[in-house]
Amino acid sequence: MSKFFYKDKPIIGLDISGTGIKVMSIDPKKWLVNGYGSIDLDPVKIKTALEDDDTTFLTESIKTLLKEKVIGTLGSTSVAIAVSTARSFTRTFTLPASAEKSLSEAVILEAEQYIPIPVSTLYIDYEVIERNHKTIVVLMSAVSRVVVDNIIRSVEAAGLFPILIEPSINSVGRVLTATEEGTLPTVIVDIGATATDIAILDRGSVRLTGGLQTGGNTFTLDIAKKLGIALENAHQLKVLNGLSAGPRQTKLKEALTPSLERILTETRKVMRYYNERINSERKLEQLLIVGGGSNVPGIGEYFTENLLIAARVASPWQKLDFGKIQEPPKQFRSRYITVAGAASANPRGIWK
């Protein structure tokens, strides 16, 4: 997480993912959505814009989103930005209470052990999220300096003022804490279009993250290949039939199982690491599935059966009130959960 000076203004959320950009304005006291919008982009061009020096594509895309794609009004130019969790490193660790006096040095040492790239190439932020007389629990997040600098340049060139950058799974965690009993020890499985992020959320903080390059688009391709049908038809079968009972259940399950098993394997790794290395005392109590790839009927039951933990597709939308503005179509609502989380960041909580 990278923090910037807070100005006394409302903020809007901006979600820059691997497949597009979303924006949203929320009144967090009422959970009233004032405005929102999204733009789908070429993943290759996004990747290039984030990793290379030329940020023109990202800047122009943000301008187009703000000018042509917003439903309702945004009412601010101050933004909290969610970046792809796959481009970040997040974890918690426990230290002796005495280490707090030289916490920055302790965090760097931990980062050097855990993160597989030089810490000099990263922005690293941290905070103490728990403490007692013997120990402290520290939450650390790190993001590539190149990615953050390119995002800041693009956002500012588009006329916006960045005040917070965080991994997208942290934004998701903020929404789930408020709407889905996220204070409980919770496994989050965020299935995006091209990748899945996995995290442990407890007492309102993301404690650990993982992920893999399998997502909702993978499911569609699997069905198209298995059944020998067009991608459009495969998508319809995915969102209408999925894993639920019906005449096509056997073939659809056969098509989806290999990709779902990859997600299950990675989820088990994250759960095991949390139980063995981070907190063996607080039992994981629920698994919440979110993201654009969560719109597969029966997926909650599939995770419950295979991971032996109560799993369901999260539905925070009963908390969000769209008031008089047009709501996004039901099949697209799940894509806005990350930006809703960024938009509901407490501006006064950005600086301690």
PyMOL commands that set and color helices and strands:
alter all, ss='L'
color gray80, all
select helices_A, chain A and resi 43-51+56-68+85-87+97-114+119-121+145-157+168-179+216-227+231-240+249-278+292-294+299-307+316-318+330-343+347-349
alter helices_A, ss='H'
color red, helices_A
select strands_A, chain A and resi 2-3+11-16+20-27+32-40+71-72+78-83+88-96+122-131+135-144+161-167+186-191+196-202+205-212+286-290+311-313
alter strands_A, ss='S'
color yellow, strands_A
deselect
rebuild
show_as cartoon
